[in-house]
Amino acid sequence: MTYRIGIDIGGTFTDFAVLKGTEVILNKNLSTPEDRSIGVMEGLGRVAEREGLSLTEFLGRCEAIVHGTTVADNTLIEMNGALTGLITTEGFRDEIEYRRGYKEDIWDVRLEPPKQITPRRRRLTVPERVLHDGSVHKALDEDALREACRRLRLQNVEAVAISFLFSFVNPEHERRAKEIVRQEIQNAYVCASHEVLPRAPEYDRTSTTIVNAYVGPRVTGYLEKLVQRLAEAGYAKQLMVMQASGGVMTREYIEGAPIRVLASGPAGGVIGSAHCGAAKGCPNLLCVDMGGTSYDMSLVIDGEAPAEAGWNMHHRYLIGVPMVKVETLGAGGGSICHVNAGALEVGPRSAGSEPGPICYGRGGVEPTVTDALVMLGILSTEEGFAGGSFTLSRKGVTEAFQRIADAMGHGDAEQAAFDCWRVVNASMSQGVRRTTAGKGIDPRDLVMLAYGGNGPAFAAIQAEDLGITRVLVPRASPTFSALGTLVANPTIDEERSYIASAAALDAERIRALWSDLSDRAARHFTQAGFAGEAIRANYRLNMRYPGQNFSLSFDFEAGAPLGDLGFIGADFAERAIALFNARHMAEYGHVREHEVPEISGVRLAAHVETPSPEAAGGFTPSGIAPVPARHRRANLGAGFGPVPIHLGRDLRPGMEVPSPAIIEETFTTIVVYPGWKAQVDDAGDYQLVRA
């Protein structure tokens, strides 16, 4: 028997989804922030033990390990990346602070600018200039560059980002600058914008390159350490890494632009959601992932979660690489409940895995959402938690919520816990409303798919607030993002700039750009061991109307063999205009009939189909009423009372659980709130529907 393993590291838990034939094995292990590879190896060891194998035997039978990581995200959240310098074209020193005049909230006069990764003293310029057509207007001043390196070296920089004007057209100056910087600042991580994001505009490219330099040493260092430990333990294959685009690729490819792993964990959940929703006849989904640290929201429309490569503001920095859109709130099981100026607040601070919530018994003293669920009787203190790895305790929890009640000036500990439950639920529901309203989507037209360790505990009550009448809860929901990495295909998604009116397109120039992207993709796929005939490519164009700031990306040719550009014919421009107008109508509801659009770039998304976990749907009533294992005093929003407790292992397809009820799975708890019922579908997954 062979295995395929998906791994997702969260702020609190490291999740494992192991595909053994058609069986999916789930496991959770507490994350180890001091060295996250330790938590990965510990979790693999537990899975191996469960299979009756040594770790070496287990890894020897693994066909693939696919890994989603939050190393880059945590680096930006905690702002503890490499000491980074920027070398750019003379006259463009402060572009990164101008941010195109962008402010996240134009009405907040107290909103401070984002903390600069490269403060002005570490942003240096050199004389050089390449024009828009690639011609050299001013040669690179190598003496000035070496002086800039000397100044950065005196500031002990650990990473250097290089971003010159129009380097995506002619990268020779950046290539030479990278050579010199490596000579002058030894052991520094050096990256050039034409390698990270070879397209216009310059602010997008510079911002993306700076963030890449900032997180690069942390990401590459972590991956190298993990690969070494896996090899020492007996894993002989390549480690595949989840990307923000929703695809996976080899560590070697990722190390060329580590920023591609930013938000890779949440992306895995969205890809898994699209796969699951399609199997259950639900192409339009609101995906909500509530873990230990955060609450992630995303949308799947018409069965797809496309990766967008435009205005991706992430941790207040613009990231230009393709990313599946995921909105994040600081609302997870570990979010800390506190009183601020008389008002009850939950998050964004989190207790994480160390020390964790008070109920973990690891030294936590501040009450969290998980502690509130213990107080409300939703989580058990009798059974093992997180797969039996430890047991929750009420010791210290009641006293902590009593302090909340005292600070609020009313109620007792249980009332304070219920208030915290209400606040975090309202915060998440409001976050969903902002996300859907911003896209012009009515949440009532969607099916909610809830996952993460805590998502199913809140799903039905949130759906009720939003007017949603059906919620899907996969049995694998507690490790769903890890499972999603096994659904994702090896993918390379890159683009190149080419700006021209659609009335004057140079088809041969476009052919050359797509050919270059195809050759690059073929080289990386070959190195990863994938046969050329297995690679399929979507050739895309980025287009806009004159005067528009942002372009729309659409498939010009989908599912073509990689490198086969025979579809470029005499009608290329006419077809491009028609496809763009159709895409514009679908996105915005109108077209500018008398305007000729312009192309701003070409894009290639190449992938290889790999085995995925099976998903199925449908509900066939069995007529068998499940018998609860026991009852527990709990408050599901209508006051405390005895609530039936069902064990997931006792439920079979076709069974229906009436409300109120709590269903305890190995790694999660599903709450059937009043007015709802839970059904076990034909695949053994859950769906919550209005009673």
N, C-alpha and C positions, 0 to 999 in steps of 0.2 A: 504494500500500500504506500502510495506517495502522498505528499502534502503540498498545499499552497497556503502561504501565511500572509495575512494582512495585518499591519501594525499601525496604530495611531496613538501618538503621545499627546495627552492632554495635560492641563495644569495640575490635575489631581490624580487621575488614573492613566495608566498605559493600557490600551485595549488591544486584544488579539482576536482575530477571526481566522480560524484554520479550516480550510476546505479539504476534507478527507473523502475523496470520491464525490458523492452528492451530499454527504453529511457536513454540517457546519458546526464546529466546536468553538465555543466562546470562552474567553478568559479575561480577567482584569487583574492588574497588578498596580500597586501604588507607585506613582512616578517618583523618580529620584532626582530632584532638581540639581543636586551637586554634580551629577554625571548621569544623564538620562539613559546612556547605553547600559548602565547597571540594571535599571528597571526592565529594559528590554530583555536582557539575558536572563534575569530572574524569572520573568514571565514565560519565556521559552522553556526554561527548565521545568516549570510547573506543568506546562502542557505536555512536555515529553514524559514526565513522571505519570501523568494521567493516562498516557498511551502505553505505559509499561515499557518505555524505552529510556536509554541513557540520552543525554543531550546530544552526544556525538552521533549516535544511531539515528536520532530524530532528524537532526539537521542534514545528515547524509541522505535522507529520503525526501528532502524538500526540493521540489521542482523550482519554486520561486518564493522569494520573500519580498513583499512590497511594503514600503514604509512611508507613512505620512508623518511629518514632524512639525512641531511648533517652535523649533529652535529660533528661526528667523523672527517669528512673531514675538516671542518672549524677549528677544534682544531689543526689538523696537519698543515694546511696552515698558521694559525696565530701563531702556536707554543705557545699556551697558556693552555696546558693541565696541569694535576696534576704534582707536584714536585715528580719525580719518582726516586726510587733507584732500584738497581739490586743486588741480591745475587746469586752467581753462584759457580761452583766447583773450588777449588783451582787450579790455573794455567790457567784459562780461562777468566781472568778479561777483556782482551782487544779484545776478539774475535769480539765483536760487531763493533769495529772500523776497524778491518781488512777487513770486508765486502767481504771476499773471493778475495780480490784484485780487486773488481769491481769498475769501474769508468764509469759514464754515458756517458762521451765524452772523449775518450782517447787522442784526439788531442787538447783539451783545457787545456793548461798548467796553466791557471788562475782559473780553476774550483775549488772552495773551497769544502772541504768535507761537508757532511750534518751536520747541527747542531745536537749535541748529546743530545738526550733525557735524557740519563744517563751519565753525564760527569764522568771522572775517579774517582773523589772523592766520587761519589755516586754508584760506581761499586765495591762491596766488595765480597770477596771469603771466603769460609769455607772448611776445610778439609773434604772430603767425596769422595767416588768413587764406582759407580756401574758399572760392566762390561757389555759387549754387550749381554751376555746371561742372565742378570738379577741378577747374583750373586753379593754379597756385598764384594768388595775388601777392602774397608776402611769404617768403621762406621761413621755416621754423628757426628761431633764434636759439641755438643749442646752448650757448653760453648763458643766456637768461634762464633757460630751463634748468641748467645745472645749479645756478644760484638759487632758484626756487626750491630745488631739492635740498640744498644745504640748509635753507631756512626751515623746511619741514623736518629735516633730520634733527635740527636743534630742538624741535618741539616734540621729538620722540614719537612721531606718527607711526602707526602700525599698518595703515592701509592708505592707498592713494587712488583717487578717482581721476581719470583724464577725460575731459570732454571739450573738444574743439569744434568750432563752427563748421558745419557741412562735412564732418568727417564720415558721415554715412554715404556720401557720394565719392569722396576720395580719402581713404583712411591712412595715407602714407605718413602724415605728420603724427597721428596718434600712435602708429606702429613704432616710429622712431622714438617718440617721447617715452613709450613704455619700455623700450630697451634701455634708454638713458636712466630712467627712474629706477629700474632694477639694478643698474650698476651703482647708482649713487646712494640708494636707500636699501641696503641689503636686508633680506628677510621680511620686507614689507609685502603685504598683499596688494597687487597692482591690477587694476582693471581699466579698460578703455571703452568709451561709449559705443564705438562701432561694433564691438563684440557683444555688448550687453543689450543694446537697443538701437540697431542701425536704421533709424528713421527720424524724420522731423516730427514735431518742432523741437527746438533746442532745450526748452525748459523741461519737457517730458524726459528727454534723453539724459539731461544732466541730473535731474532728480532721481531717476531710476538708477543711474550709474553710482551716485553717491550712496544710496541705500544699499546697493549691491556690495560696494566696498565696505560699508559699515557692518553688514551681517555676514559677509563672505568668510572671514576667518573662523567665526563661530560655527557656521554651517559646515564648512569643509572639514574643520577639526573634529566636529562631532561625527560626521559620516565616516571619516577615516578611522576614528577610534572604534566605531561600531563594526565596520567592515573587518578590521583587524581581529576584534573579539569573536565575530562570527567565524572567521577563517580558522582561528585557533581552536574553536569548539567543533569544527568539522563541516562547516558550510562551504561548498566548493563552487557555487554558482554566483552570478552577479547580483548585487543588491539593486533592486529597482526602487526608485524614489517617486512619490506622488508629487505632482506639480499643481500650481494654482490654476492651470488651464483645465484641469480635470483629467489629464492623461498622466502616464508614468513613463519614466525613462531611467537610463543607467546613471549610476553615481558619476561616472566620467563625464557624461553630458551635463549633468547638473552643476558640476564644479566649474564649468565654463561660465555660468551665470547663476550663482546660488540663490539669487532673488526669486528664481522660479519656484522655490519651495514655500514662499510666503503664503500663508493661508491654505496650505496644501491639505491639512487635516479636515477642515470644513468642506473643502472641495470634494473630498472622497465621499462624504455623507450625501452631498447633492447628487453626485453621479449614481450612487447607490439608490437614492430616492427615485430618480428618473427610471432606472431599471425596474425597481419594484412597482412603481406606479403604472408603468406600461403593462406589466404582467397582470395587474389587477383592474385594468380598464380605467385608470385614472390618469389621464395625460396632463391635467392641470393641477399642480400641487403647491401648497404652502408647506415648506419643509422647516421644521423647528427642531433644534438640537439643544437641549439643556443638559450640560455636563456639570462638572464640579466647579468650574470657574466662570464659564460664560454661557450666553444664550445666543445661538446663531439662527438667523432667519434667511431663507432664500426661496426663490420661485422656480418651478419647472412648468413651462408653458408648451403645450403641444408635444409633450414627451421629451423636451430638450432643455438643457441648462447650458446655453452657449457661453463660451469664454469670450469676454469683451476685452479689447486691448486699448481702450481709449482712456477716459478720465477715471482711473481707479485711484481714489484717495484712500490710502491705507495708513492708519496711525499718523494721519495728518501729513503724509508725504505722498506725492504722486508716483504711482508705479505703472509704467507703461507696458509691461509684459501682459499677455493674455491671462485673465483671471475670471473664474466663475464668481458671479456676484454673490457675496455673503455679507449680510449686515450683522454686527456683533454688539451685544449689550453685556455689561458687567453684571450678569444675573445668573448665577449658577448655584449649585448646592452649597458651595463653600462661601458664597457672598455673605459678607458680614452685616448684621442688622445693628443699627445704631440710631441714636437720637441726635439731631443736629438743630440747634436753636429751637427746640420744642417740637420739631417735625421728625417723624419716623422715616428713616431711609434704609434701603437695602442695596448694598454694593456701592460703587464698583469694586471696592477692596475685597479680596478673597483670602480665606484661610489656607487655600491650596491643599497640598497633601501633608505638608509639615508646617505647623503642627496639625492642621486640619480642623474640622468642627470639634466642638467640645465633646460631642458624643463618641468621637473616635477614641477618646481616652489617651491622646498623645500629647497632652499639655496645652491644648487650645483653651482660651479663656473668653473669647468673644463669641456671642451667639451668631449662628449662621442659619441659612434657609434649611439645611439638613437638620439642624437642631430643632427648628420650628416644626418640621415634619415628624420628628420624634415626639415632641410635646403634644402634637395633635393626634397621635396614634396612627398616623399614616405609615410610618416606618416602624418596624418591629425591633424591640430590644431583646427578643427571645431567640430568634433564629440568627444564623450567621449572615453577615453582610458582605457584599462584593464576592459572592461565590463561596462564602464561608471562611474567608481569610481572617476575619475578626468579627466581633459582636459589638453592636452599638450599646451605649450605656447612657442612662439619664443622669448620671452623677455630675453635678455642677450645672446641668442644663436648666433646671427649674430656677435656680438662684440667678442665673444670667438673665433670663427673661423677666424675672421679678425686678431686676435692676432697670430693664427697659420700661416696665410698667411704672416704676417709681419715677423715672425721668419724665414719663408722659403725664404723670399726675393722676392716673386713673387705671382701674382694672387690676387684674392679677396676672400671674405668669402665663396662664393658658390664654387669656385674652390678648396679651402682648404677642404671643406666638401666632395667634390667629390674625392679628393685625399685620404682622410681618408677612404671613402667607398672602393676605389681600394686597399688600403693597407690591410685592415682587410679581404677583400675577398681573396686577394693573400695569406695571412697568413693561412687562413682556407684551401684553395685549396692545398697549400704545405703540410699542416699537413695531409690531406687525402692521398697525394702521398706517404708520408713517411710511413704511417700506412699500406697501401695496398702493397707497394713495400717490406716492411719487411715481409709480408706473402706470397710474390710471386703471388699476385693477380692483374690482370689488371682491373682498375676501369671501363673500357669500357664494361666489361662483367656483370656489376652490375646495379641494379635499385636503385636509391637514394630514401630513405624515409626521409623526412625532417619534423622536429617537433620542439617544443619549441616556445616561443613567437616570436622569430626573425628568426628562421630557414627558413620559407617560403619566407621571404623577400629577401634572398640571394640564395635560392636553385637552381633556373634555371640557373643563371649566373655561379655558381660554377659547376653545371653539364656540362655546355658548356665548361668550362675550362678543365674539366676532361675527356671529350669525352663521357659522359653519355647522353643517348637520352630520358630517361623517369624518371620522378620524381613523387613519391606519396606524397601527402599532406593530411593526415587524417583531417577531419573536427574538430576532437578533438585534433589536433596537439599542440595547446598552453598549454594543460595540459596532454600531452600524457604520460609522465612518471608517473603521478598520475593514469591515466587509466591503465597503464601497471601493477601497483600493484594489480589491480583487476583481471588481467589475470593470474598473478603468483599463483602457488599452494603452500599450506603449504608444506615445504620441510625441511628435515634434511640431510645434506651432510657432512659426516665425514670419516676419514680414520685412519688406524693404520699401523705402520711399520712392515714389515717382509722381511728380506733380505735373499735370497737363490737362488741358481741356479735352473733353470727350470728343470734340470735333476735330482734334488734331493729335490723336493718339499715335504713338510710335509702337506698332505691334511688335516689331523686332526687339525693341528695348524691353518691352514687357516679357517677351519670350526669354530674353537673356536673364532677366531678374528671376523669373520662375525656374529657369534651368539651374541657376546658381543655388537657389533654395533647395531644389530637388537633389542636386549633387551632394549638398551638405547633409540633408536628411538621410540619403542613401548610405553615406559614409558612416553616420552614427548608428543606423539600424544594422548595418553589416557588422560593425564592431560589437554590437549587442547580440549577434548571432541569429538575426532574423533574415530569412531569405527574401531576395528582392521581389519575387513574384507575389509575396504575401502582403506587400506594402500597398496601401491604397491612399490616395491623396485627394483633398478638396482644394482646388485652386480658387482663391477668393480675391475680390477687389475691394478696396476702400474708396468710396466715392462720396461726394457732397455737392450741393448747389453752391455757386459762387457766393461768398459772403458768410457761409455757415462755418462755425468754429469746429464742429465735430463731423466726422465721417461715419457712414454706415458701412458695415462689412457684410458681404453676401457671397454665396457660392456662385462662381461663374461656371465651374465644372466640378461636379462632386463624384467621388468614388472612382476616379480615374487611376490607372496604373501609374506609379511614381515615375516621372520623367517623360511620360507620353503627352506631348503638347500639341498633338495633331488637331485639337479642337480650336486652335487659333487660326481663324480663317479671314476671308475678306469682309465678312459681316461682323467682325469683332466689336467695333465701336457701336454699331447699331444695337447689337445684342446686349452690350454692357449697359447702354442707356435704358433699354427696356427693363432689364433685370433690376437696375437701381431704382427706377420709378416704381416698380412693383414693391420693392423692399421699403421705399419711403412711404408709400400708401399704407402698407401694413403697419408700419411703426407710428406714423403721424397722422394718417387719415387724409392726406392730400398730396398732390404733386404740383410742381411748377411747370405747367405744360409748355410755356414759351421760353424756358431757360435751359441752356445746355449744361449739364453737370460736369464736374471735373473729377479726375482721378487723383487720389492723394497717396496711393500705395498699393502694393500687391502683397498677398499673404498666402502661405501654404500651411495646411494642417494635414500632416501625414500620420497614418496610424497602422497598427497591425492588430488583427483580431486575435484575442487569446481566450482561453476557457473562463467562463464566469459562473458564479453560483446560480443555481436554478431558482426561479421565482414563479409563483403561480397564484391564482386568486379564485374568487367565487365562494359563495357561502351556501351550503346545502344543509338545512336543519336536520338534526339527528333525532329530535324528539326526546333526547335524554337530558334531564335537568341535573346539573352538577350539584353535589352536596358540599357545603363549605366544610373546611377542615376544622375551623374553630371560629369564635367571635372575639372582637377586641373593641374596647372603648375607643372611639375615634370621632373626630369632628371633620366632616366633609363639606363644611360650609353652612350647615343648618343646625349646629349645636352638637354636643357630645351625645353619643348613644352607642349601643352595641352594633357593630358592623360585621357582616359575614366576611371571613377571610378564605379565599380560594388559593390553592397552590397550583402554579402553572403546570407542573408535571402531571397533575390529575385531570387536566382539561383536554378534551379531544375535539377534533374537527366536527363542526355541527352543533356544538354546545353553545348555550346562550346564558350569560350571567346577568341577572337583573340587578338594578341599583337599589339601595347603595351597596357597594361591595369594594373590596380591595383584592387584587390578584397579585400574588407574590411570585415573581420569576426569580431565577438564580441571581441575576445581576440588576434587576430593576423591579419597580413596583408600579402597577397599573391601577389607577383609581377610577372606579365607575361612579361618577357623581350622580346625585339625585336627578331624575329626568333622562338618564342615559341607560344603555345596556351594552354589554360587551359580547361580541360574537367571535367564536373561533372559526376562521375560514378553512377552506379545504386544504390550504397549505400549512395550517397550524399557526398562522399569524392571527393577530387580533384586529377587529374593527369595532370602533365605538360609534354607535348610532343613537339618535334621539329615540327614546322609548315611545 
